[in-house]
Amino acid sequence: MRFFLCAALLLLAVVTAASDLAFAQMKLQPKTAPGATETRYFTAIDGLMDGNADVILKETRQGKNVTAATLDVCYPAAKGADRKDRFVANLAVSGQNLTGSTQSLGDKLPVTVKLVRKPVGDTFEFRGQISIGQTVTEVTSTDNSDLSEKEFLDNQTSDDGITPAPKDFTDVSPEAIGVRVKLDAALDFLKSLKGEAVEVGLSSLSISCDALRAGEQTINLTVDPERAAALIAKAKSMPGVVAAGWTSGSIEMDRTIRFAAAEWRDGDKINRDKIASAISGVLAKTLTAKPAGTEWDANTGKLTLSFKRPSPIYPALALTETVEVTALVSPDKPGATDRLMLWISSPVITTADEGAGPKLHLSEESTGDEEGGEPKDDNGSLEALAKEFKGQRWDADRSVWK
């Protein structure tokens, strides 16, 4: 019996020792085998173009030795300019020296790169010069960390927000269109919009570094919701267009109601006069003001309503407040639907002396709902509109109409 017990204990010790040895071998195994080829990236080198350059240095390594390198730099074409230029230089590797020459892709300027790359502990240091045309930039960049190819690619993923076929207009806006187009076709696409009843987002005309590298640019458009589907279909048929659809815009769901469309349509068109009259009547009561005008924007389909009321700031001066509200009416989803949506902006209030005779010039700035919450002078306007239109409000907690 004692023999069998000793034998069992000996066997257990051997198994435990073997398991520990195997675990130790697994733990000590390096992530990359010595001498294996791998790709690493640096996504920042300080100091280039006054810190305004977007840099990607790609290295191919054999163990710790760099065997090939490519430097991709995107930068302002002129100091303070929105327009970008870019160069991509394949660098010769000689020890710690990285050198190469190329031409910038936009302005066709000669580019020369002379860098010294030095490992410092777990980070890297770069020193040298980069010349673009007549401009020479001294490079002194320390404490740079590199990324694996997977880490780099994970960081490059981006979403332009374009939804070609949304189920409804709760996540995208009915008047906001995004069109992703090849850079070499963007100019012709933009020229095709001349004379069209559509607004082009000025900021989307600036070509970002990401767009230069992808070779594609996203143009943001604002159009009357009743023409949005037709514009998207037209854009998709244009040469060089990669994607077109709805995107985010002015609609805020907490300021939107949904209601049955039948009473507010004239055939297959929205009865805008009836809707404008109803909105104006409700807001005149809730804002305690007299209607002063309504205007539909031919490009965007937005309705601007203005109201006037006495200013309470200094009653004896008889100043006048002008309250301006923007509205947007659209179907609640693309395609056939029996529901409409109404979005109302927060009121914007200005005060002026509109009395007879000499005027008191005021320097007041416009005020509105800057924090995104219910403004003080909304006075229950959304609830009153929901009642007038027999509509539903959006429940943000449950993401449903209530």
Secondary structure, 3 states (H helix, E strand, C coil): CHHHHHHHHHHHHHHHHHHHHHHHHHHHCCCCCCCCEEEEEECCCCCHHHHCCEEEEEEEEECCEEEEEEEEEEEECCCCCCCEEEEEEEEEEECCEEEEEEECCCCCCEEEEEEEEEEECCEEEEEEEEEECCEEEEEEEEEECCEEHHHHHHHHCCCCCCECCCCCCCCCCCCEEEEEEEHHHHHHHHHHCCCCCCEECHHHHCCCHHHHHHCEEEEEEECCHHHHHHHHHHHHCCCCEEEEEECCCCCCHHHEEEEECHHHEECCEECHHHHHHHHHHHHHHHCCCEEEEEEECCCCCEEEEEEEEECCCCHHHCCEEEEEEEEEEEECCCCCCCEEEEEECCCEEEEECCCCCCCCCCCCCCECCCCCCCCHHHCCHHHHHHHHCCCEEEECCCCEEC
